Amino acid sequence: MSIRDELPVFPRHVGIIMDGNGRWAKKRGLPRSAGHVAGAKVFKKIALYAAEIGIPCLTVYAFSTENWSRPPEEVSALMRLFKTYLQDAIDNFSDRDICIRFLGDSSVFPKELRELETYIARNSAGRKGMTLNIAMNYGGRAEITRAVRSLAQAVEAGNLRPDDIDEAMISNHLYTAGEPDPDLIIRPSGEKRISNFLLWQSAYAEFVYNDILWPDYTTKDLDDALREYARRSRRFGGVK
Ligand code: FPP
């Protein structure tokens, strides 16, 4: 029996801030990049498990718009890792009914990485099992700014009246257009911040924090987070 059958409610969309790679490496006297290598293995394990247990949509935060300020050797190590895992996804995710989307501005990535993103997004589009959003060069504020700019352009072109702009229209101009908002956001590693992740979409998300560093995160930890979510009383601003 999977965890999904065990629980009375199950999230339609789970977001994960994969945090703690650097601290995990430091504790072992290893370079930070070693923490990202370990974190990438866990990313793959958790993504495949999420698909297996029937989470309809999973978003992982892989690289934020602020992460460019890290030392150049760490940024390069991350770019290499993304390339490796995207290549791996072509081989190992293609027979799993997973639709992969990328959230964020990929225009600044190296050409090879951009091409991998385009290839994967195109080839996996329409798969119905699980949507896996990989947020890379993603920031919630940048995403909202992009949506506002696009709506302002439509107004300027005479194709949209300001009064017709509503919340649904804004949602439909975000990278996550067409997806349900996250019900559950998980942040391991002990930090209790949203860090510019899915700012608009997380308006009513339940948060689960814990002290586990991402490279130590297991499928059992995800089960525990799903159990915790199922115990929460969601009121969406109303009363129950
Ligand atoms: C945050 O931990 C983690 C990141 C900025 C990178 C996340 C990337 C991965 C898990 C690699 C694989 C991802 C894919 C999609 C292949 P941190 O470095 O801020 O840790 P710290 O807070 O302990 O320093």
Residues whose N, C-alpha, C, O or C-beta is under 5 A from the ligand:
A	BS01	FPP	M18 D19 G20 N21 G22 R23 W24 H36 G39 A40 F43 Y61 A62 L81 F82 Y85
